[in-house]
Amino acid sequence: MWHTERLTIEPLAHEHAEELVAALDHESVGAFIGGPDVTTAAALHERIDRLTTGPGPDWPDERWWNFAVRRSSDGAMLGRLEATTYGEWAEVAYVFGPAFAGRGYATEGVRWLVGHVADELSVAEQWAAVHPDNLASIRLLERVGFQREPVSWRPIGSFDDGDLVFHRHAGAPTAQR
Ligand SMILES: CC(C)(COP(=O)(O)OP(=O)(O)OC[C@H]1O[C@@H](n2cnc3c(N)ncnc32)[C@H](O)[C@@H]1OP(=O)(O)O)[C@@H](O)C(=O)NCCC(=O)NCCS
């Protein structure tokens, strides 16, 4: 378990499913990520089990890192964070519910994630793919030190046709707002 100023971050686990469904089962959450993130606790249980099992021996360089994010003051479930590491580079993704949007919790969580991936997992080169209309996500990435690139030179797994690609390099500053 990890702590930031306002957040408690836990390795994603089976028992997070009900609270995550309650936080994320909202139509706005799926607007730019190809559909709803989760709709039922059963579906999320299945997905969490797959995510925590990892990619398996066919992809020896690939590892999946998933986290649930709570507000520390009251334990409210806010969303989840994920990183996939591929040896020398990584991609990150995040899904937060609308109930607590616009307060910087997602920014604080993603800032922690990119620092964790860089410092604890030793993967400085990080990527994210974003729908061009997902302005909140684009602003968030820029706040935590990502820059837009014309094209990706890595095969980002979460890339959908038309997405913008963002890259963060070692030592990129993470503005506080
Ligand atoms: C993308 C997503 C994480 C953005 O959430 P968000 O609520 O905008 O992010 P934050 O909670 O960090 O809030 C940021 C806003 O709060 C404001 N804010 C208030 N206090 C703040 C603080 N302490 N720190 C940072 N920002 C703060 C910022 O000014 C910012 O506003 P702005 O975007 O108008 O500049 C969220 O909409 C989401 O999960 N959507 C669904 C899934 C998705 O699209 N994921 C991304 C796929 S690429």
The ligand as an ORCA input file, in Angstrom:
! r2SCAN-3c Opt
* xyz 0 1
  C      -9.330     11.371    -17.666
  C      -9.720     11.550    -16.206
  C      -8.804     10.738    -15.325
  C      -9.568     13.040    -15.876
  O     -10.155     13.287    -14.614
  P     -10.162     14.755    -13.982
  O     -11.243     14.800    -13.012
  O     -10.123     15.795    -15.063
  O      -8.743     14.797    -13.292
  P      -8.403     15.424    -11.885
  O      -9.242     14.828    -10.815
  O      -6.946     15.316    -11.727
  O      -8.885     16.912    -12.013
  C      -8.154     17.829    -12.786
  C      -8.859     19.160    -12.740
  O      -9.060     19.537    -11.388
  C      -8.434     20.789    -11.134
  N      -7.789     20.652     -9.834
  C      -8.323     21.041     -8.672
  N      -7.488     20.766     -7.660
  C      -6.410     20.176     -8.201
  C      -5.198     19.651     -7.670
  N      -4.938     19.680     -6.358
  N      -4.306     19.072     -8.504
  C      -4.542     19.010     -9.835
  N      -5.676     19.506    -10.399
  C      -6.593     20.080     -9.589
  C      -7.455     21.020    -12.255
  O      -7.298     22.391    -12.500
  C      -8.041     20.257    -13.382
  O      -8.946     21.042    -14.092
  P      -8.737     21.249    -15.668
  O      -8.652     19.876    -16.291
  O      -9.931     22.009    -16.078
  O      -7.448     21.949    -15.861
  C     -11.188     11.101    -15.955
  O     -12.043     11.936    -16.674
  C     -11.457      9.664    -16.363
  O     -10.994      8.728    -15.717
  N     -12.242      9.484    -17.434
  C     -12.696      8.176    -17.872
  C     -11.598      7.245    -18.362
  C     -10.610      7.892    -19.261
  O     -10.967      8.618    -20.180
  N      -9.343      7.606    -18.988
  C      -8.225      8.132    -19.756
  C      -8.006      7.342    -20.969
  S      -6.616      8.010    -21.855
*
